[in-house]
Amino acid sequence: MQIIRDRDPDFALRLAEACAASSLFDPEIERRTREILDAVRDRGDAALLEFTERFDGARLRADQLAVTDAERMTAALQADPALRNAVREVLRNVTAFARRSKRRNWQMRNSHGAVVGEKFDPFQRVGIYIPGGRAPLISTALMTIPLAKVAGCPEIVVCTPCNREGVIDPALLYAATVAGATEIYRVGGAQAIAAMAYGTATLRPVQKIFGPGNAYVVMAKRLLVGQVAIDLLPGPSEVLVVADDSADPRLAAADMLAQAEHGSGEERVWLVTTSGRVLRAVERELRKQVKALERREWIEKVLEKNTWLIQVRDLESAVAVANRLAPEHCEVHTRQPARVAEGIRTAGALFLGPWSPTVLGDYVAGPSHTLPTGGAGLSFAGLTVDQFQRRTSMVTYDRTALRKALPTVQEMARREGLSAHARSAELRLE
């Protein structure tokens, strides 16, 4: 763990280290990812099969990449009542939230009396990446696929890695199917992103790619912008806890450890507090609580490499640090969390007060847990249903409205030296 205090002479330098960009811009990861993208673009299914064997240990044929209806049915039959109830509850909250935030067509009349507006159409074919690895992220299926379904996307393609036997976790298959996936492929990593972008003989390309992933998945999404649309850059998990002297160190530490356990080793956790006592207590709690956790080995790597405990002068300074970090998740453990949260403008999601741990956003609250990481929150927001909609502006003039607009059109065209622009409007009134 790295501990820095605002009274330290090298505080500014060390704070800059704590705020440094994550693996999102690692040149070595970029080089390796480009190689994978190029291979899939040039060799299609053959490259997918090669990478699946290399990275996941599964030897497959091209006709085994797609999950069959029989496999989906088997997964559904294996789903016990507890899983079914949990999936149903999450879907209820996520779907309700998505319906409220879905954008709708609208019209108005402009100064010429013409009708202008916007229409929102669902993307016809979208791709969703669901991480597998050491933890099959059933929750990600439930935080992404339902948004596509609410938006009305007719083709919802899911890619997720398999195990060495070529099997996808049955609970994940069940959740993805119930949520609305129309196609599922046992392909993971940057190669899955490439396949959805370029297309192969087995997997037709999509219009837009969604979902979180490891450093290579996120790098692939970043490099493929232009070839395909993407949602945002959601990489290894992050959490920042903003705390004053009223915070419970046990809760802060538990929430930090929860986000450190995903297992990539690139997760990042921060505490920013105005209290030296709270900082010391959180440090003790982190060391104490991690000993009892199942994924201790992975969490300790994050504690060693990417955990920062930062003491600042006041809450205003804490808010400034939070905005600089642009964390994926930001918890506010202060006496007046809503007031503090007003100033935090770059977090992917805010969790206010001691009763709102990040895990609720991870699993059940309703907003999607697919959020920007690695500082991308400075310019990206979290996943919302409208990102599955394609916006088109609409313009409808009649003769009267065109005549009213013509003088301005003529003046603008004259100023820009584009006489054909003016002529195209003038012809209609001759």
VEXDREN-2710 file (C-alpha; in Angstrom, 1 decimal):
% VEXDREN-2710
k/r/px/py/pz
1/MET/0.0/0.0/0.0
2/GLN/1.1/3.5/-0.7
3/ILE/0.4/6.1/1.9
4/ILE/0.7/9.8/1.2
5/ARG/-0.3/12.9/3.2
6/ASP/-0.7/16.5/2.1
7/ARG/2.0/17.5/4.6
8/ASP/4.6/15.4/2.8
9/PRO/7.2/17.4/0.9
10/ASP/6.7/15.2/-2.2
11/PHE/2.9/15.1/-1.9
12/ALA/2.3/16.6/-5.3
13/LEU/4.6/14.2/-7.1
14/ARG/3.2/11.1/-5.3
15/LEU/-0.4/12.2/-5.9
16/ALA/0.5/12.4/-9.6
17/GLU/1.6/8.8/-9.4
18/ALA/-1.6/7.8/-7.7
19/CYS/-3.5/9.5/-10.5
20/ALA/-1.4/8.1/-13.3
21/ALA/-3.2/6.5/-16.2
22/SER/-3.8/2.7/-15.9
23/SER/-3.1/0.0/-18.4
24/LEU/-5.5/1.7/-20.8
25/PHE/-2.4/3.4/-22.4
26/ASP/0.3/0.8/-21.8
27/PRO/2.4/0.6/-25.0
28/GLU/3.3/-3.1/-24.6
29/ILE/-0.4/-4.1/-24.2
30/GLU/-1.2/-2.0/-27.2
31/ARG/1.5/-3.7/-29.3
32/ARG/0.3/-7.2/-28.3
33/THR/-3.3/-6.3/-28.9
34/ARG/-2.6/-4.9/-32.4
35/GLU/-1.1/-8.3/-33.2
36/ILE/-4.2/-10.1/-32.2
37/LEU/-6.5/-7.7/-34.1
38/ASP/-4.5/-8.0/-37.2
39/ALA/-4.5/-11.8/-37.0
40/VAL/-8.3/-12.0/-36.6
41/ARG/-8.8/-9.5/-39.4
42/ASP/-6.5/-11.5/-41.8
43/ARG/-7.2/-15.1/-40.7
44/GLY/-10.7/-15.0/-39.2
45/ASP/-11.9/-18.2/-37.5
46/ALA/-8.4/-19.8/-37.8
47/ALA/-7.0/-17.0/-35.6
48/LEU/-9.9/-17.3/-33.1
49/LEU/-9.3/-21.0/-32.7
50/GLU/-5.6/-20.5/-32.3
51/PHE/-6.0/-17.8/-29.6
52/THR/-8.7/-19.8/-27.8
53/GLU/-6.3/-22.7/-27.4
54/ARG/-3.4/-20.4/-26.4
55/PHE/-5.2/-18.3/-23.9
56/ASP/-8.1/-20.5/-22.6
57/GLY/-6.6/-23.9/-23.2
58/ALA/-9.6/-25.2/-25.3
59/ARG/-9.1/-26.9/-28.6
60/LEU/-12.2/-26.2/-30.7
61/ARG/-13.4/-26.4/-34.3
62/ALA/-15.0/-23.5/-36.0
63/ASP/-18.4/-25.1/-35.8
64/GLN/-18.0/-25.2/-32.0
65/LEU/-17.5/-21.5/-31.5
66/ALA/-21.3/-20.8/-31.4
67/VAL/-23.2/-22.0/-28.3
68/THR/-26.1/-24.3/-29.4
69/ASP/-29.7/-24.1/-28.4
70/ALA/-29.3/-27.4/-26.7
71/GLU/-26.6/-26.0/-24.5
72/ARG/-28.8/-23.1/-23.6
73/MET/-31.7/-25.4/-22.7
74/THR/-29.4/-27.5/-20.6
75/ALA/-28.2/-24.5/-18.7
76/ALA/-31.8/-23.4/-18.1
77/LEU/-32.6/-26.8/-16.7
78/GLN/-29.6/-26.7/-14.4
79/ALA/-30.6/-23.3/-13.0
80/ASP/-31.8/-23.7/-9.4
81/PRO/-34.6/-21.6/-7.8
82/ALA/-32.1/-19.4/-6.0
83/LEU/-30.4/-18.4/-9.2
84/ARG/-33.7/-17.9/-11.0
85/ASN/-35.0/-15.6/-8.3
86/ALA/-31.7/-13.6/-8.2
87/VAL/-31.7/-13.2/-12.0
88/ARG/-35.4/-12.2/-11.9
89/GLU/-34.8/-9.5/-9.3
90/VAL/-31.8/-8.0/-11.1
91/LEU/-33.6/-8.0/-14.4
92/ARG/-36.6/-6.2/-12.8
93/ASN/-34.4/-3.3/-11.5
94/VAL/-32.2/-3.0/-14.5
95/THR/-35.1/-3.1/-17.0
96/ALA/-37.1/-0.5/-15.0
97/PHE/-34.1/1.8/-14.9
98/ALA/-33.5/1.4/-18.6
99/ARG/-37.1/2.1/-19.6
100/ARG/-37.0/5.4/-17.6
101/SER/-33.8/6.6/-19.3
102/LYS/-34.7/5.5/-22.9
103/ARG/-34.7/8.4/-25.3
104/ARG/-37.9/9.0/-27.3
105/ASN/-38.7/10.7/-30.6
106/TRP/-39.7/14.3/-30.5
107/GLN/-40.6/17.3/-32.7
108/MET/-40.9/21.1/-32.6
109/ARG/-41.3/24.0/-34.9
110/ASN/-38.3/26.3/-35.5
111/SER/-38.3/30.0/-36.3
112/HIS/-39.4/29.4/-39.9
113/GLY/-42.4/27.2/-38.9
114/ALA/-40.7/24.1/-40.1
115/VAL/-40.9/20.8/-38.2
116/VAL/-37.6/19.6/-36.8
117/GLY/-36.9/16.8/-34.3
118/GLU/-35.0/13.6/-33.5
119/LYS/-35.8/10.0/-33.9
120/PHE/-34.0/7.2/-32.1
121/ASP/-33.7/3.8/-33.7
122/PRO/-32.1/0.7/-32.1
123/PHE/-28.9/-0.5/-33.5
124/GLN/-29.8/-3.6/-35.5
125/ARG/-26.9/-5.8/-34.4
126/VAL/-24.9/-5.2/-31.3
127/GLY/-22.1/-7.1/-29.6
128/ILE/-21.7/-7.5/-25.9
129/TYR/-18.5/-8.8/-24.2
130/ILE/-18.9/-10.6/-20.9
131/PRO/-15.7/-11.4/-19.1
132/GLY/-15.0/-14.9/-17.9
133/GLY/-11.6/-15.7/-16.6
134/ARG/-11.4/-16.5/-12.9
135/ALA/-14.9/-15.3/-12.2
136/PRO/-17.8/-15.7/-14.7
137/LEU/-19.5/-12.4/-14.5
138/ILE/-23.2/-13.3/-14.5
139/SER/-23.9/-9.8/-13.3
140/THR/-22.4/-8.3/-16.5
141/ALA/-24.8/-10.2/-18.6
142/LEU/-27.7/-8.7/-16.6
143/MET/-26.2/-5.2/-16.7
144/THR/-25.8/-5.0/-20.5
145/ILE/-28.1/-7.3/-22.5
146/PRO/-31.3/-6.0/-21.0
147/LEU/-30.4/-2.5/-22.1
148/ALA/-30.1/-3.7/-25.7
149/LYS/-33.5/-5.5/-25.3
150/VAL/-35.2/-2.4/-23.9
151/ALA/-33.8/-0.3/-26.7
152/GLY/-35.2/-2.8/-29.2
153/CYS/-32.0/-4.2/-30.8
154/PRO/-33.1/-7.3/-32.8
155/GLU/-29.7/-9.0/-32.8
156/ILE/-27.8/-9.2/-29.5
157/VAL/-24.5/-11.0/-29.9
158/VAL/-22.6/-12.2/-26.8
159/CYS/-19.0/-13.2/-26.6
160/THR/-17.5/-14.8/-23.5
161/PRO/-14.5/-17.1/-22.9
162/CYS/-14.8/-20.8/-22.2
163/ASN/-12.8/-23.1/-19.9
164/ARG/-10.3/-25.7/-21.0
165/GLU/-13.1/-28.1/-21.8
166/GLY/-14.8/-25.5/-24.1
167/VAL/-17.6/-25.0/-21.6
168/ILE/-19.2/-21.7/-20.5
169/ASP/-20.4/-21.5/-17.0
170/PRO/-24.1/-22.7/-17.1
171/ALA/-25.3/-19.9/-14.8
172/LEU/-23.8/-17.3/-17.1
173/LEU/-25.4/-19.0/-20.1
174/TYR/-28.8/-19.0/-18.3
175/ALA/-28.5/-15.4/-17.4
176/ALA/-27.5/-14.3/-20.9
177/THR/-30.3/-16.2/-22.4
178/VAL/-33.0/-15.0/-20.1
179/ALA/-31.7/-11.4/-20.5
180/GLY/-32.2/-11.6/-24.3
181/ALA/-29.0/-12.7/-26.1
182/THR/-29.8/-14.0/-29.6
183/GLU/-26.4/-15.4/-30.3
184/ILE/-23.6/-16.6/-27.9
185/TYR/-20.0/-17.4/-28.8
186/ARG/-17.3/-19.1/-26.7
187/VAL/-14.7/-16.5/-27.6
188/GLY/-12.9/-14.3/-25.2
189/GLY/-10.2/-11.6/-25.0
190/ALA/-9.1/-9.1/-27.6
191/GLN/-9.8/-11.7/-30.3
192/ALA/-13.5/-11.6/-29.4
193/ILE/-13.6/-7.8/-29.9
194/ALA/-11.8/-8.2/-33.2
195/ALA/-14.2/-10.9/-34.4
196/MET/-17.2/-8.7/-33.6
197/ALA/-15.7/-5.7/-35.3
198/TYR/-14.3/-7.4/-38.5
199/GLY/-16.5/-10.4/-38.7
200/THR/-15.4/-14.0/-39.5
201/ALA/-17.0/-16.9/-41.4
202/THR/-18.7/-17.9/-38.2
203/LEU/-19.5/-14.6/-36.5
204/ARG/-21.0/-11.7/-38.6
205/PRO/-19.7/-8.2/-37.6
206/VAL/-21.8/-6.0/-35.3
207/GLN/-22.4/-2.2/-35.5
208/LYS/-21.4/-1.4/-31.9
209/ILE/-19.6/-3.2/-29.1
210/PHE/-20.4/-3.0/-25.4
211/GLY/-19.1/-4.4/-22.2
212/PRO/-16.1/-4.5/-19.8
213/GLY/-13.0/-6.6/-19.9
214/ASN/-9.4/-6.9/-19.0
215/ALA/-6.7/-4.5/-20.2
216/TYR/-6.4/-6.3/-23.6
217/VAL/-10.2/-6.2/-24.2
218/VAL/-10.4/-2.5/-23.4
219/MET/-7.3/-1.8/-25.6
220/ALA/-8.9/-3.6/-28.5
221/LYS/-12.1/-1.5/-28.2
222/ARG/-10.0/1.7/-28.1
223/LEU/-8.0/0.6/-31.2
224/LEU/-11.1/-0.4/-33.2
225/VAL/-13.0/2.9/-33.0
226/GLY/-13.9/3.8/-36.5
227/GLN/-14.1/0.2/-37.6
228/VAL/-16.9/-0.2/-35.2
229/ALA/-18.7/1.9/-32.6
230/ILE/-18.0/1.3/-28.9
231/ASP/-19.8/2.2/-25.7
232/LEU/-17.0/3.3/-23.4
233/LEU/-13.7/2.0/-21.9
234/PRO/-14.6/-0.2/-18.9
235/GLY/-11.5/-2.0/-17.8
236/PRO/-10.2/-3.4/-14.5
237/SER/-12.3/-2.4/-11.5
238/GLU/-11.7/0.7/-9.4
239/VAL/-13.1/2.2/-6.3
240/LEU/-12.4/5.4/-4.4
241/VAL/-13.7/6.0/-0.9
242/VAL/-14.0/9.7/0.2
243/ALA/-14.1/9.8/4.0
244/ASP/-14.2/12.3/6.8
245/ASP/-13.6/11.5/10.5
246/SER/-17.2/10.0/10.8
247/ALA/-16.4/7.1/8.4
248/ASP/-16.4/3.5/9.7
249/PRO/-12.9/2.1/8.7
250/ARG/-14.3/-1.4/8.6
251/LEU/-16.8/-0.6/5.9
252/ALA/-14.3/1.5/3.8
253/ALA/-11.8/-1.4/3.9
254/ALA/-14.4/-4.0/3.1
255/ASP/-15.6/-2.1/0.0
256/MET/-12.0/-1.5/-1.2
257/LEU/-11.2/-5.2/-0.9
258/ALA/-14.4/-6.2/-2.7
259/GLN/-13.3/-4.3/-5.8
260/ALA/-9.8/-5.6/-5.6
261/GLU/-10.8/-9.2/-5.8
262/HIS/-11.6/-9.5/-9.5
263/GLY/-8.2/-11.1/-10.2
264/SER/-6.6/-9.2/-13.1
265/GLY/-4.0/-7.5/-10.8
266/GLU/-4.8/-4.2/-12.6
267/GLU/-7.6/-3.2/-10.2
268/ARG/-7.1/0.1/-8.4
269/VAL/-8.4/1.2/-5.0
270/TRP/-8.0/4.5/-3.2
271/LEU/-9.0/6.1/0.1
272/VAL/-9.0/9.9/0.3
273/THR/-9.7/11.1/3.8
274/THR/-9.4/14.2/5.9
275/SER/-8.7/12.1/9.0
276/GLY/-5.3/10.6/9.9
277/ARG/-7.1/8.3/12.4
278/VAL/-9.4/7.0/9.7
279/LEU/-6.4/6.4/7.3
280/ARG/-4.5/4.4/9.9
281/ALA/-7.6/2.4/10.8
282/VAL/-8.4/1.6/7.2
283/GLU/-4.8/0.4/6.7
284/ARG/-5.1/-1.9/9.7
285/GLU/-8.5/-3.2/8.5
286/LEU/-7.3/-3.9/5.0
287/ARG/-4.4/-6.1/6.3
288/LYS/-6.8/-7.8/8.8
289/GLN/-9.7/-8.4/6.6
290/VAL/-7.8/-9.7/3.6
291/LYS/-6.6/-12.7/5.6
292/ALA/-10.1/-14.2/5.8
293/LEU/-10.9/-13.7/2.1
294/GLU/-11.0/-16.6/-0.4
295/ARG/-9.2/-14.6/-3.2
296/ARG/-6.5/-13.4/-0.9
297/GLU/-3.7/-14.1/-3.3
298/TRP/-5.2/-11.8/-6.0
299/ILE/-6.3/-9.1/-3.6
300/GLU/-2.8/-8.8/-2.0
301/LYS/-1.3/-8.1/-5.4
302/VAL/-3.6/-5.1/-5.8
303/LEU/-2.9/-4.0/-2.2
304/GLU/0.8/-4.1/-3.0
305/LYS/0.7/-2.5/-6.4
306/ASN/-2.4/-0.3/-6.8
307/THR/-3.7/0.7/-3.4
308/TRP/-3.4/4.3/-2.3
309/LEU/-4.3/5.8/1.1
310/ILE/-4.3/9.6/0.8
311/GLN/-4.8/12.2/3.5
312/VAL/-5.9/15.7/2.5
313/ARG/-6.5/18.9/4.4
314/ASP/-10.3/19.2/3.9
315/LEU/-13.3/17.8/1.9
316/GLU/-12.8/20.4/-0.8
317/SER/-9.4/18.9/-1.4
318/ALA/-10.8/15.4/-1.3
319/VAL/-13.4/16.3/-4.0
320/ALA/-10.6/17.8/-6.2
321/VAL/-8.6/14.5/-5.9
322/ALA/-11.7/12.5/-6.7
323/ASN/-12.3/14.6/-9.9
324/ARG/-8.7/14.2/-10.9
325/LEU/-8.8/10.4/-10.5
326/ALA/-12.2/10.0/-12.3
327/PRO/-12.8/6.6/-10.5
328/GLU/-15.1/4.0/-11.8
329/HIS/-16.9/3.8/-8.4
330/CYS/-16.9/6.5/-5.8
331/GLU/-18.2/6.0/-2.3
332/VAL/-18.8/9.0/-0.1
333/HIS/-18.5/8.2/3.6
334/THR/-19.1/11.6/5.2
335/ARG/-21.5/13.4/7.5
336/GLN/-23.3/15.0/4.5
337/PRO/-22.6/12.7/1.6
338/ALA/-25.1/14.3/-0.8
339/ARG/-23.5/17.7/-0.4
340/VAL/-20.0/16.3/-1.0
341/ALA/-21.3/14.4/-4.0
342/GLU/-22.5/17.5/-5.7
343/GLY/-18.9/18.5/-6.4
344/ILE/-17.8/15.1/-7.8
345/ARG/-18.3/15.3/-11.5
346/THR/-16.1/12.6/-13.1
347/ALA/-17.0/9.4/-11.2
348/GLY/-18.6/6.6/-13.1
349/ALA/-21.1/6.0/-10.3
350/LEU/-21.6/7.6/-6.9
351/PHE/-22.6/5.6/-3.7
352/LEU/-23.7/7.9/-0.9
353/GLY/-23.6/7.0/2.8
354/PRO/-22.7/3.9/4.8
355/TRP/-25.6/1.9/3.6
356/SER/-24.7/2.1/-0.1
357/PRO/-21.7/-0.2/-0.8
358/THR/-20.5/-0.4/-4.4
359/VAL/-21.6/-4.1/-4.5
360/LEU/-25.2/-2.9/-4.8
361/GLY/-24.3/-1.2/-8.0
362/ASP/-22.4/-4.3/-9.1
363/TYR/-25.4/-6.5/-8.7
364/VAL/-28.9/-5.2/-8.0
365/ALA/-29.5/-1.5/-7.8
366/GLY/-30.6/-0.8/-11.4
367/PRO/-28.0/1.4/-13.1
368/SER/-25.6/-0.6/-15.3
369/HIS/-22.3/-1.5/-13.6
370/THR/-20.5/-1.0/-16.9
371/LEU/-18.5/2.1/-16.1
372/PRO/-15.4/4.0/-17.4
373/THR/-12.1/3.2/-15.8
374/GLY/-8.4/4.2/-16.1
375/GLY/-9.3/7.9/-16.0
376/ALA/-11.7/7.6/-18.9
377/GLY/-14.4/9.0/-16.7
378/LEU/-13.0/12.4/-17.5
379/SER/-14.7/12.1/-20.9
380/PHE/-17.0/9.0/-20.8
381/ALA/-20.1/8.3/-18.7
382/GLY/-21.4/4.9/-17.7
383/LEU/-23.4/2.6/-19.9
384/THR/-27.0/3.7/-20.5
385/VAL/-29.9/2.4/-22.7
386/ASP/-29.6/5.4/-25.1
387/GLN/-26.2/4.1/-26.2
388/PHE/-28.0/1.2/-27.9
389/GLN/-30.1/3.8/-29.8
390/ARG/-28.9/5.5/-33.0
391/ARG/-30.0/9.2/-33.2
392/THR/-31.1/10.8/-36.4
393/SER/-32.2/14.4/-36.8
394/MET/-35.3/15.1/-38.8
395/VAL/-36.2/18.2/-40.9
396/THR/-39.5/18.9/-42.7
397/TYR/-40.0/22.3/-44.5
398/ASP/-42.9/23.4/-46.6
399/ARG/-42.9/26.2/-49.2
400/THR/-43.8/29.0/-46.7
401/ALA/-41.1/27.9/-44.3
402/LEU/-38.5/27.7/-47.0
403/ARG/-39.3/31.2/-48.3
404/LYS/-38.8/32.5/-44.8
405/ALA/-35.5/30.8/-44.4
406/LEU/-34.1/31.7/-47.9
407/PRO/-32.6/35.1/-47.1
408/THR/-30.5/33.6/-44.3
409/VAL/-29.5/30.7/-46.5
410/GLN/-28.4/33.1/-49.3
411/GLU/-26.3/35.2/-46.9
412/MET/-24.6/32.2/-45.3
413/ALA/-23.8/30.7/-48.7
414/ARG/-22.5/34.0/-50.0
415/ARG/-20.2/34.4/-46.9
416/GLU/-18.9/30.9/-47.4
417/GLY/-18.5/31.1/-51.2
418/LEU/-20.8/28.2/-51.8
419/SER/-23.3/29.4/-54.4
420/ALA/-24.6/26.0/-55.2
421/HIS/-25.9/25.8/-51.6
422/ALA/-28.0/28.9/-52.2
423/ARG/-29.1/27.7/-55.6
424/SER/-30.5/24.4/-54.3
425/ALA/-32.9/26.4/-52.1
426/GLU/-33.7/29.1/-54.7
427/LEU/-34.8/26.7/-57.4
428/ARG/-37.6/25.4/-55.3
429/LEU/-39.2/28.9/-55.1
430/GLU/-38.8/29.9/-58.8
END
